[in-house]
């Protein structure tokens, strides 16, 4: 009995090998046969989600991308995203160049945390985007997460937020009602 092991490496495609076995049989001094196999390539594959909800790449603005709904102007809010490597090879990021934000209001968005540079298969990492609204308008930004993912080298999605005017008083606890009138008045 013997065993033949096949190591596909990282190159995909059909592999063929001829196996020759010498014998002391005078009728068949060499017994030979061909083994064919096909290997699938190893690859990195990225998936991004927030709060357990998958964010599809290259999607337009949809309801669940409204991460910063009705936020007080001038105050910072943070959205943290989970990156999952669903492939069979390490997912690689060039750390400080792995995320870009494009927006006409780019100053409202910032990268607070970058993903780890290497994510092994079936593992996760995270990144965080900060948002400080500067107006009551709906503000959107395109996020591009660049990696060595086979199908989504530039994982792209849009986020948005809306600013609201916050309370100008230091504390709502100081509000009193004086003969049906709210003091201080708004």
N, C-alpha and C positions, 0 to 999 in steps of 0.2 A: 504494500500500500504506500502511496505517496500523496503529497499535497502540493498544489500549485497556488500561490498567492498572487493576487493582482493588485498593484498599487497604481491608481489612475493618475495621481499627481493633480495638477491644476489644469491640465489640457484636456478639453472635451473632445469627444469623437470616438469613432470605432477603432478598436485595437485588435490586431491579429498577431498571433504567435504560433510558430510551428514547434511542437515538442517531439523530440526524437529520443527513444529509449533503446539502448543497446541490449541485446539478449544473447544467450548462448544457443538459441534455437537456430539450427542450420537452415530451416525453411524460411524463417523471418528473422534475420540477424539484427535488423533495426525496425522497431515498430514506431511509426510516426502518426501524428494527428495534429489538426489545427484547432486552436481555441480562438473564438471571436467573442469580443465583448464590447459594450459601448459604455462610456463613462459620461456622466453629466458634469458640466463645469461647476466649480465652486464659485459663489458670488455673494456679495453683500447686498442686502435689500433693506431699505429704510421704510419705516412707518412712523407717523407722528400722531399723537393724540393728546387731548387735554380732558381731564376729569373722566377718563374712560371712553371718550368719544373720539373716533378716528377722524382726522382732518385729511381729506383727500388732497393730493398734490394737483396743481394746475386747475384749481376750482376758482370760480368767481366768488363774489361776496354772497354768502348765504347766512341764514339766521344764526347758526351756531358759531359763526366767526365774529359775532358781536361780543367780544370778550370784555369790553370796557363800556358797559351801558350805563349812562347817567352818572358820571363821575364828577366830583366837585372840581371846578377849574383850579389849577395850581397845585393840586394834591397828587402825589404819585401813587399809582396802582400797578400791581405786578401780576402777570399771567405766566405760569410755569407750564412748559410743554414737555411731554415724555417722548423720547425717541427710542424706537424698538428696532433692533437688528433681527429681521425675520429670515435672513439669508444663512448661508452655510460657511461664510468667510468673514473675517473681521471687517467691520464698517469703520472707515477712517475719515476723520475731519482734520482740516488744517485750522487749528483752534481759532485764532483771532480773525481768520478770513473765512470761516465756515458759515457765518450768518451775515446777511445784508438786509437792510431795511430801506425801502424806497417809498417816499411819500412826499406830497407837496407840503406837508407839515412834518417833515422828518424830525424836527427838534422836539416834537411831542413824544417820540418813541426812542427807546434806548435798549441796548443789549446789556442786561445785568449779569447774566450767567451764561457761559458757553458750554456746549456739550463736551464730554471727555473726548480726547483725540482718537481713542480706539474703543470700539464697542464689540465685544466678542459675540458670536452667534447666539441668539435667543436671550440676549441681555439688554439692559436699558441704560439710558443716561437722560439728562434733562437740560433744558436751557430756559432762561427767563427773559421776558420782554417787559420793560417798564413803560408806562404811559402817564404823561402829565398833560391833561387837556388844557388848551389855551383859549378856547372859545366854546360857545354853545352849539357849534356846528358838528355834524357827523364827520369824524376824522378817520381816514383809512390809511393803511400802509400795506405794501407787499413785502412779505417775508420770504427770503430765499435761503435755504439751508443746503449748502454744497458739501458733497461727500463722494465716495467712490461707489455708491449704490449703482447696481447694474441698470435698473430701469428708471431711477429718479436721481440722476446726478445732481440736479438742481431742484430740490423739493420746494415747491412754491405754493404759498397760500396767502390769502388776504385777511387781515384783521381790521376791526373798526371799533371806535368808541365815540361817545358823545359826552360833552362837558355840560355841567349845569352850574348855575351860580349858587355858591354855598351861603350859609348863614353868615351875615356880616357881624353878628353879635358873638361875643366870646363864649357864651353859654346859654343854652335854651333853658337851663334850670332857673335862670334869673327872671323868667317871664312870670308876670302876675296878671290877674284879672282885676280891674278896678272899675266897678259899676258897668260891667259888660264890655269894657274896652281892654284890649290886649296891650300891656305895657312891657317893654317898648313896642311901639307900633311898627308894622312892616310896611 
